[in-house]
């Protein structure tokens, strides 16, 4: 399979072809609108009944599902264990701040390395199976980390969670970024979200990204051509694990707290729901799904304890009427 064929299959990524075609212009305009809304969110969120911390949570959930979507939507691997790497990033950051250093950037780096390296090391075990067995292995590995966090009371705080740490200000020479300010922390999170978007976008534009999509579309043909499919799925798994760990680190800093629930398979299921709601095979689908999920959760949880039932109903309706997700549906209508 030559590069042109694979690239044609991935035309939905946007910007994968050189030059500026008529199809690229709407995608560029949409990207500019999205970034303009994200950059101005702290100013317009209060006007629509929102608040800055809610926007930060949207960014964090969008970041972790952006990484998951690289594996799920573009490579075709269903993982119900990504909360493990999300939680490892959170615990790595929290433990560093509590016991080792008061440096927020260093704590984030350690959290990303802990979660990302765990995904990288466990990837070869996971990719040995396909389909439902792949998903089952990811659940088993994720629950292993969950029970370790529950039982290791002396380090993780057990079921009560890890407390006693807080995000600290970031110093740049004589200038200090006050991360205790919700608006400043929103832009701090947006900075890392932009890095995650850039990394995933560059991967998807590269021959490696085209190979991921080709694996999703026709793995038998690639196997016949002699490509080590398992190695490529492992790479996608590792990259998505690093992105999930980064999101987990930011989540620990947002709450100044983390618990084993941040590793539970139920949260992994929520990540999959977000990807499906927004559109698994679209770049901005995770962001759209995160907006829907976080906003609906925040609103419904304030008026009923059964808010998860409504989330489930929304998910069922989405699968029935928007099988490619909300963004995928509108993209399909636009093409028609």
N, C-alpha and C positions, 0 to 999 in steps of 0.2 A: 504494500500500500504506500503510494508516494505521498509526499507532503501536501500536494495540491488536493488530493482526494480527501485526506484527513481534514485539511483546512476548510474545504467546502462543507463538511459535516458540522463544523463548529462555527458557522457563520452567525449563529445566534448570540455569540459572545459580544459582538460589537467591537469595532476597531481592530479586528484580526487581519484585515486586508490593508495593504498600503494604499495611500491616497485617501481622498474624501469623496465617497459616493453619495448619491441622493439618500440612501438608506442610513448612512452614517450621520447625516446632519440631525435627524430627529433624535438619535441616540445621544449625540453630543449635547443637544439642547436639553434632553431629559436629565443627563448627568449634571449639567450646570444648574438646573433647577433644584435637583436633589441636594447638591452641595451648598447652594444658596440657602435652602431651608434649614439644613443642618447647622450652618454657620450662624444663622440668625435665630435659632430655636429659643435661646434664653430670653429673647425679647418678645417673641410672639406666643410662646407657650402660655404665659399667664393670661393672655387675651382670650384664649379658647378654653380656659379652665384647667390648664395643666400646670406643671411646675418643673423646675430644672432637673431635679433628681429623677423624675420620670423620664426625661429625655436621656439622661445618662444611662439608665437601665435599658432603654431601647437600644442605645449604641452598643452596650456590652452584649446583650442577647443577639444583636445583629452580627457582632464580630464572631461570636462562637458559632453561630449557624452559618456564617460565611465560610468558615473553615470546614464545617460539617458538609456544606453543600458541595465543596470541592470533591469530597469523597462520595457523597450520596447522589447529587444531581449530575455531576459531570463525569464521574468514574463508574457509578453504578453500584457502590458498596453501601449496604444499609447497616449503619452502626447504631446500636442502642446502648453504647457504653461511653459516649464522648463526655458525659458528665464526670467520669473518672479523671480525665485529663484537665477538665475545667476545675474540678475540686483540688487536684494536685497543685495546679497553679495557684489557687487560692491559699492552700495550706503552706506552700513553699514561701509565698510572700508574707503571710501572717507570722510564720515561725521566724523568718529572718528579722522582721521588725520587732518581734517580741524578745528574741534571745541573742541576736547577733549585731544588728546595725540599725540605726535610725534613718538610713538612706532609702527613700522611696524608690528611686531608679534602680538601685542595686537589688532591692527586694523584688521588684518586678522582674529583673533579669533572672534571678534565682528561681522565681516561680515559673517563668517560661521554660527554663532549662529543665526543671523537675518534671513538669507535665509533658513537655515536648520529647524529652529523652525517654520517658516511660512509654509514650506512644511509639517511638522509634524502635525501642528494644522489644516491645511486645508485638509489633507489627508482623514479623515473620510467623508468629504463632497464629495470628488472626487470619492472615491471607491464605493459609493452607486449606481453608474451606470456602465454599461459595454459597451464595443464596441465603436461605434461612439458617444454615449452619454457621455462616459468617456472622449473622446477627446474634445468634445464640452465644457464640464465643465472646463477642464484644460485651454482651450482658454479663456473662460469667466473670470476665476480667474486671469489669466495672464494679460488680458487687463484691469482688475480693477486696478491692481498695476501700469500698464502703465499710465493710466489716472490720478491716484493719483500723480505720479511723474511729469506729465505734468502740473498739476494744482497747485501743492504746490510750487509755485515759491520761497517763502521766505526760504525754506529749501533745495529743490532739484535743484534750478536754472531753473526750468521749461523746456521748449524746448531747451534752450541754454545749458543745462547740468550743472553738478556740477564741478566747477573748484576751484582753490585756495588751492589745496593739492598736495603733492608729496611724493613719497616713501622716506623713510629715511634709513640711514645706520643701520645695526644691530651690536650691540656690544656684544662680548663674553669676559668678563673680560678685558684684555688689548688688545684684538684683535678686529679689526673692519672689517666688511664685507661691502664693498662699493657697494651698490645696484644701484648707478648711472651708474656703468660700465655695459654695455649690456651683456657681457659674465658672469659676476658675477650674474646678475639677471636671466640669462638663467639657471644657475645651481641652483639658489634659487628656481626657478619654477620647475625645474626637481626634486628637493628634495620633493616638495609637490605632484608632479605627481607620484613619486614613492610611497608616502604614500597612495595616492588614489588608485593606482594599488594594493597595498598590502591589503588594506581594502576590496576592491571589490573581489579580488582573494580569500581571506579568507572566505568571505561571501559565494561565489559560491562553495567553497569546503565543507562547513559545511552542516549539515542537513537542515538548513534554506534555503540555496541556492538550494539544491536538491528539496525542496518543491516549490520554485519559479518556477523551470523548470517544475515540475509536474503540477502546475497550468496552465502554458502555454500549456502543452500537453493535459491534460484531466481534466479540472476544474469540470465537472459533476461528475466524479468518486470520486474526493476528497471531493466534497460537499456531496456525498452519504455516504462517510466514516465519515462524521461529522466534517471535518476540517473547521474552520472559514476562508474561502478564503479571505474575505474582510480584515481581520486583517493582513494577510500575504501580500496582495497587498499594504496595508497601510504602512507596514514596508519597503517594497521595494521602495515605493514612498518617504518615509522619508529619507532613506539612499541616494537615488539618489538626493534628494533636498539638502542635506548637501554637497555632492560632487560638485553639480552645484554651490552652494554658494561659495565654496572654489575656484573654477575656476573663478567665477565672481570677487572675491576679488583680485586675481592675475591679472585679466584683468584691473581692475581699477588702480592697481599699475603700470602695464606696460605702460598705456597711461597717467597716472596722470590726469585722466579725466573719467567721466561716464555721461551717458545721458539716457533719457527714451527709446531711441532706443535699449538699452541693455536689455529692458524688452519686447520689441515688439514681437507679435506672429510670425512675419516674421523671426526673429532670431530663435525662437523655431522651425520653419519649416526647417531652415538651419541645426539645430542640428539633426533633423530627417533624412534629406538628407545625412548628414555625416555618420550616423549609417548605412543607407541603402547602401551607396556607399562602405563602408569598409566591411560590413558583420555584421548583427544584432546579430546573434547567435554565434559570435566568440569573444573571449576576446580581441584580438588585432585589431578587426575590426574598432573600433572608431579611433585608431591611424592612420590606413591606410587611412580611409576616411578623416580624418583631414589633412593629408599630401596632398591628392588629392585636397580637397576643398580649403585650404588656399593657396597652391602654384598656382593653376589655377586662383584663384581670384586675387592674387597679380600680376601675369603676365598679365592676360587679362585686368584688370582694368587700367594697364599702357598704353594699346594700343587702348582701346575702352571703351566708356561709356555704351555699351550694353553687358557688361561681364556677366550679370545675364542670358541672353538668352543662352549663351554657357554653363553655369552651368546647366540650365534646360535641355539642349540637352544631356549633359553628364548623368544627372540623368535618363532621359527617356531611353537612350541606356543601362544604367546599369540595369534598371528594366527589360528591354526586354531580354537582353542577359546574365545578371548575377543577377538573381532574389535573390540569397542568398548573394549578395555582392561580391566584388573582392576576399577577403580573403576566404569567404565561397566557392567560385568557385574553387580556387586552393586546398583547403582542400578536397573538393569532388573528384577532379582529383587525388590527392595523395592517397586517400583511395582506389580508383579504381585500 
